Every structure is written in C-alpha cells, then in structure tokens.
Amino acid sequence: MSKQTPAHLLSRIALHAVLLTVGAIFVLPFAWSIGTSLKPLRDLFVLQPRLIPSEPRWENYADVLNAVPFIQFYLNTILVTAARVIGQVFLASMAAFAFARLRFPGRDLLFFLLLSALMIPEQVLIIPRYILMRELGWLDTYQGLVVPLLFSAFGTFLLRQFFLTIPNDFQEAATLEGANPFQIYWQIYLPLARPALTAFGFLVLLWSWNELLWALIVTNRTEMQVLSVGIALFQGEQFTNTAVLLAAANMATIPILIVFLFFQRQLIEGISLSGLK
C-alpha cells in the first residue's frame, strides 16, 4: 500500500471540510424549522432569534392535529400521490417505448408536438382543466385531483432517451419468439428500465407531494384537501403562529425523507444511468 503524501492528505482534509460546510448549510434550514416548531409563543417575538427554544413545547404538534383534520389530509395526499406516481410512470413508459421502438406514420411529428408541450407553462392549462372537471362533475373528487395530472411530456422524453440506449437485439429476439409489442415492453424493456423508472417515479413523488395550485383550485371541501392545502390553512389574516405552521410542515416532510433514505441508492443509480441532470 502506497503511503499518502502530505499534499494529498491536506487536499483530502480540505475537500472534506468543504463538503461538511456545504452539508451544514443545507441542513441549517431544516434544523431551524425543527427548532422553531418547538418554540413557545414568547420565543417567536424575541429581538435576537435563537435556534434552540427556551422551553421545548411539544404541544405544537398536538395543536396541528387538533386545529385541522391533519390525518385526513395525510390519507388524501398518500392516495393522490400514489395514483399519480403509478399512473405517470405507466403511461409515460408506454408512450416512451412507442416513440423509441415502434414504427408508425407520424411518429416523429407526434414526438415533436410532445416536446413542444414542455414549453407551455402549467398555469396556462389550469382554466381549461377546471372547466373540464366542472363539466364532468369531478370537482372535490379524487379523480379530479389525479386524472388531469397523469400525463407527463418530460417523463416520456426521459424514458424514451433511456429506451434508445437498450440494444435492438432484445426486441429482435423477442419478436422472433412471437412476442407482441406489449409483451416486449412489459417483460423486457420495463425491467431493464428500472433505474430510470425509479428516478422518474421519485421526481413525480416529490412534485405530487408538494403540489398546491391544482389541489387548491379543484377542492373546496376540507375532507378532500391534501397536505399542501392543509398547511396553508395555518396562515391567518392577522396573525400566524409560525411554530404550529412549521410543526405541520415538518410532519408533512417526514414521509419524503423516509422514502429518500430507503431509496437513495436506487435514485442515484437511476439519475446517473438515465443522464438526468
């Protein structure tokens, strides 16, 4: 084993110092959020803000559950997010396979139109979507929260680029064995695309869990609202208890952190293999 030189050792120490500093900068807002969520009301108005509360008040988290039906918000968010993730991954992967591996008239034109959808701001589509949901009677329903957001031009483009990296030999061999296009997609290409599907699925999970604008517009009843809308209810017109508000935000963030901790290896692998930047 070669002995490390002093210059090499100093460079590694400097690198770790920089990484620890950057990591501390990213952790600081979350630590401040946790500290503030435990502060009593008097600590919110001191002239010199401090990270550690003078007296931890765990009742702030209980106040969240007492003020609004937070458990119902949780269940709605989990259901809507799961449906969006499954639906977007399934539909985007099927469309991506068709654009990458199937030949049909107008394929390139349709793909160009799909890419053009990426340049349209989401806010432009809100009014047509709302009118459509109203005509279908889907306001204040789960299908109204899920169905309009099931289609992803970005996901189709991302997965198509990944499918193009898979050799044609798999498709040719399966075709010779008598497999139809759906069997090739489901049994061959989908398992091979697991890293890209994981990366895209996590992005959809993160986006859907935090989505606010559409959920705010399409729901009116409290029992149909999701976490992002429910947290907004803690903001008052005259006064906002920041401690309780951040307690609700922390409770909403925990599931995403757990998912990331358990699937971070698959996520990093998917991002590196799919070329997502």
N, C-alpha and C positions, 0 to 999 in steps of 0.2 A: 504494500500500500504506500503510495507516494505521500510525502509529508507536505502539508499545506504551507505555502509561503505566507509571510506576514501581510503582504499586499493583498493576497487572495482572501485571507481571514478578515482583514479590515473591510474589504468590499462586501463580503457576506454580512458582516455586522451592520454596515451602513444600509444594505438592502433590507435586512430585517427591521431596522429602525424606521426606515421609510414606510414599509408595509404596515408596521404596528401603528405608526402615526396616522396613516390613511384609514386603517381599520377603526381606530379610535374616533376619528372624525365622523365616519359613517354610523358608528354605534351611539354617539353622543345624542342625536335627536331622539332615538328610541329610549335611551336612559332618562332623558329629560321628560319624555312623555310618561314613563312609569313613575318617576318621582313626583311629577305634578299631579298625577291621578290619585296619589295617596296624601295629598296635602289637605289640611283643614281650610275652611274658607278664609280665615285670617291670613294664611300664608300666601294667598293669591294676590294680596294688595300691599305687600311689603315693598319698600323702596329699593332694596337690594335683593334681587332674586337669588334663590339658592336651590341647588339640586335636591338635597335631602330635606324632606319635610321635618318641621319641628316636632310633630307628633303624627305618626302614620295613621291615616283614617281609612281603614279597610271598608268602612260603611259606604264609601263612594261607589264601590262595585255593587253593593246591595241596592243602593239607590237607583242604579241603572235598571235593575230587574223590576223594581217597584214602580218606576216612572212610566215605563212603556212595556208592551209585550215583547221583550227582547228575545225570548226563546222562540216565539213565533217568527220573528224576523230572521233568526238563525235558520230555522227549518225552511222557510221560504227561500233564503239565499242558497242553502245547500241543494235544494231541489232544482232551482232555476239554474244554478251554476253547473250541476251535474248534467242536466239536459243539454245545456249549451255546449259543454265540452264534448260530450258524446256525439251530438248532432254535427257540430262543426268539424270534428276530426273525421267522422264517417263521410260526410258529404264532400268535404274538401279533398280527402284522399281518393274518393271515386272520381271526382272531376279531374284531379291531377293525373290519375292513371289514364283516363281517357285522352287527355291532351298530350301525355308523354308517350303512350304506347299504341293507341288505336289510330287508324287512318279513316277519316270520313270527310266528306265535302265541307268546306268552310271551316275546318279546324283552326287554321292559323288566324282567320278573321275573328272567330269567336274568342280565341285566346287574347287577341289584341283588344277586343272590347272588354274582356275581363280585366286586363291590366289597366285600361282606362278608368275602370271603376275605382282604382286606388287613388285617383286624383280628385275624386268627388268627396267633399267634406261630409262627414256623417250628419252634421246639422241640417244639410240640405234635404235629407231624406226623412226628417222627423215628421213634418206635416203630412206628406203622402202616407207614411206608415200609420200615423194616428187616424187619418180618415179611413184607411182600410180596416184598421182594428175596430173602429166605431161601426162601420157598415157590417162587419162580421159579428158584432156583439162580443168582442174579445177584450173589451176594457175590463180591468180588475179581474183578470184571469191569468192562470199560469201559461196558457198557450199564447196569450198576448205578450207576456214577458219573454217567452222563449223563441217562438217561431220566426218573428221578423229579424232576429239576430243570429240565425243559424247558418247564414251563408257568408263565407269569408273569401274574398278575392286574394288577400295576402296569403292565407293558408293554402289555397290552390296553387298559387305561384311557387311557394316554398316547397311543397311536397312534389310538385312537378319537376322542379330542378333536382330533387333528390332521386326521383324515379329515373331520370335520364342518366344518372351515374350507374345504375344497375345494368349489367351486361344483357344484351338481347338474347344470349344463349338460353337463359331461363325461360323466356317467353316462347322461343322456337321449340325447345324441348317439350314444354308443356303442350303446345299446340299439336305437335306430332303424336303426343299421347292421347289426344282427343279432348283436352280441356277447353272449356269455353272461356270467353274473356273474363266473366265474373269469377270463375274458379281460379284463373291465373292471378287476378287481382287479390282475391281473398286468401288463397292458400300459399302464394309465392311472394308477391310483391309487398303485401301488408306486413308479414312477419319480418321481411328484410328491411322495411322502413321503420321499424320500431324506434330507433333513436330519434329520427326526425319527427315521428308522431308524438313521442314523449315531450320533445322541446316545444312543439306547436301546442300540444294539449296543456302544458303548464302556462304558456302565454295566454291561452284562452281562459284558463282558470283564474289567472291573476287579473285579467281585464274584466271578466264577468263578475268576479267577487267585488270589484271596486266600481262597477258601472252604476252611474247615478242618474244621468239625464233621462234616459228612456224609462227607467223604473219610476222616476218622479212624475213623468208625463202620463204614463199608461195606467197608473194605480191611484185610486182615491181612498179606498177603504184601508184602515190601519192593519187589518188582519192579512192583507195581501202585499204589504210593503216589505222590502228587503232591508238588509243591514245598512247600506249606504244611505237610504232614505230615512231609516230609523234614527241613525246618528244625527242627521240634520235636525231632527225634532228637538234635540237638546239645546239648540241655539235659540235663545229668546230674543224678543224685540228690544227689551230694555236692559236685560241682564242675562249673562250666560255663565253658568258655573263651569269654569274650564276644567276643574278637577273631575267632575262627573262626566263631562264630554270626553275627556281623554281616557277615562276609565272605560267608557263604551267603545272608543276607538281601539284600545288595547285588546279588549275582549273580541273584537271583530278581526283583529290581526293575528291572533294566536293560531287559528287553523292553517292559514297560509304559511306561517313559519314552520309548523309541524310538517306540512307537506314538503316544503323545501328541504328540511333537514333529512327527511327519509328518502327523497328522490333527487338530491343534488348531484349525485354521481351520474345518474341517467340523464339529467338535464344538461350537465356539462358535456357529456358524450354526444348527446343529440345536437347541441349547438355547434360543436366542433365538426361533426360529420356532415351536417346539413349546410354548413357555410353561413349560418345566420350570424350577422354582426349587429 
